[in-house]
Amino acid sequence: MPSRAGSGQSRPRFGPADSPRTAKELTPLRSHLRDRSLRFVAFLACVAGGLVCFFVAFLTIPMLVLKPRKFAVAFTLGSLLFMGGFSVLMGPVAHFKHLISKERLPFTAAYFGSLGLTLFFAVGVRPSPL
């Protein structure tokens, strides 16, 4: 093993002195710009998926009396994807804190409660024959 205090000898390339010291150094090529662009692409994908679900729900409106489940599932999934897109854009923790803030908590509870009950009654509960 070469001496570090020696005359011009180089130290080994890989070893304890060259190992990364923080978790940020373990992630190669992590840049803020790349992270923001990936978040924006994921946001666009979620919003596009939500719009597709809303369009499918809109197409099932004429058959709403015959097949209400299809409309309810498509519209609820579109709402969740649209909301998820903003969660990806803002960051999940920041978006969650925003949703449960003092001023928004009743509306958030009503919104997610209605989405959950819509899915429960559309998918979970089967009509019993009379």
Buried (B, 14 or more C-beta within 10 A) or exposed (E): EEEEEEEEEEEEEEEEEEEEEEEEEEEEEEEEEEEEEEBEEBBEBBBEBBEBBBEBBEEBEEEEEEEEEBBBBBBBBBBBBBBBBBBBBBEEEEBEEBBEEEEEEEEBEEBBEEBEEBBEEBEEEEEEEE
